Amino acid sequence: MGGSYLIAGRNVPTHYLAITTLATFGLGIFAVSRRAKSKKPTTPPINASSSDEEAFIKEFIKHAEEQDKNKEHH
C-alpha cells in the first residue's frame, strides 16, 4: 500500500492522516456555519419618551413585519 509516518512511536498510514485532516476541516466548517445561523438579528432598543409612544412604535414594527411576511409569500 502506501507509506506511513512514525507518530508518537506508532506507524500511522498516510490514508489515516488524510481522512483525519479532511474530517477535522469538515467539522470546523460545519461548526462555524452552525454558529453563524444561530445568531438572530436583534432590534435596537426603543428610546421612547412615553409609554404611548413606545406602544405606537411596537405596533408599527409589528405591522411592518406582517407586511414583509405577506410580500414574501406572494
N, C-alpha and C positions, 0 to 999 in steps of 0.2 A: 504494500500500500504506500502511503506517503511517509514523510519523515515525522520526527517527533522532537519535542523540546523537553529538557530536564528542568522541571519547575518544582521547587520545594522537595527535591530528592526523588521525584517520581517522573516517569516518562509520560508526557501528555501528547497524544496525537494532534497533528495540526488541524484536523477537521473539528475536533472538540473546541479548540481555540476559536475557530471561525464561527461555529454555532454559538458559542458563548458571547462573542463580540456582537453578532447580529441580534441576539436575543436582548442583550443589555441595551443596545441602541434603540431597538424597537420599543422596549418597555419605557425608556426615557422619553421618547416621543409621545407615547400613549399617556404617560403621567402629565406631561406638560399640556397636552391638548385637553385632558380632563380638567385640569386646574383652570384653564382659560375659559372653558364653557361654564364652569360652575359659578363664576362671578356674575352676579346680577347687577344691572345698572341701577344706581341709586339716584334718587331725586334730591335736588338741593333742598336745604331747609327753607321753610316758608317763614319769612320775617314780616308778619302782618301786624298792623298797629291795633287791630281789634279782632275779636272772635268772629264778628260778622264778615270781615274781610277775609279771614282765614277760611271760613266756610265757603265763601264765594270762590276763592282760588281752588280749593279742593274739588268743588263741584265742577268748575270749569275744566280742570285737568281730567277728571273722570269722564266728562262728556267728550273731550277731545280724544281720549284713548279709545272710547267706544266708536267714534267716527273712524279712527285709524283701523280698528279691527274690521269694521264693516267694509272699508275700502280694500282690505287685503283679501277678503272672501269673494269679492266681485271682480 
